[in-house]
Amino acid sequence: MMNMKICLMLSIAAALSLATAALADDGHNMGEEMLFGRPGDPEQVTRTVTIEASEIAFNVQELTFTTGETVKFVLANKGEQNHELTIGDSETQLAHRKMMAEMPAMDHAQMSDTEMSEMQGHDHMMEGNTVDTAPGETKTFIWQFTKPGTFEFACNYPGHAEVGMEGKIVVQ
């Protein structure tokens, strides 16, 4: 069972490396700052936004921020299945959605800290723009919006965004 889990993790790491390379070829910077911002400093948080996930919807459809604003995102999973919150531009969302569809057996919300750290550097989720939650869980991340634009938030578990678990982020 452990060997199967390791093989699955290595397969995921390889797929994520390919997705990361594809995004980099499209002009995405998968380093500290991305086109839609960067992980934020907890000391600089100017606003907290709580988003509730249920079957299958978020309680928010649009968010507006100002350039430079540092936001603490709180995802509260009120549903009966795993959900995630990913922020990004449309290309990042599509790449992540594709990866999630190719790895349906992967349970990101239940991965141990050790398993997640083994994937460090391979997954854009390690960049601080995503949290995965199991039913009843609440998780947070902090993001600074460094450039104006229109971006997206979504749950990219297979089929979730397609039926409405997504929203718009406007940074002015």
Secondary structure as UniProt FT lines:
FT   HELIX           2..25
FT   TURN            26..27
FT   TURN            35..36
FT   STRAND          37..39
FT   HELIX           42..44
FT   STRAND          47..54
FT   TURN            55..56
FT   STRAND          57..58
FT   STRAND          62..65
FT   TURN            67..68
FT   STRAND          70..77
FT   STRAND          83..88
FT   HELIX           90..102
FT   TURN            104..105
FT   HELIX           108..110
FT   HELIX           113..118
FT   TURN            119..122
FT   HELIX           124..127
FT   TURN            128..129
FT   STRAND          130..133
FT   TURN            135..136
FT   STRAND          138..144
FT   STRAND          149..154
FT   TURN            158..160
FT   HELIX           161..163
FT   STRAND          166..171
//
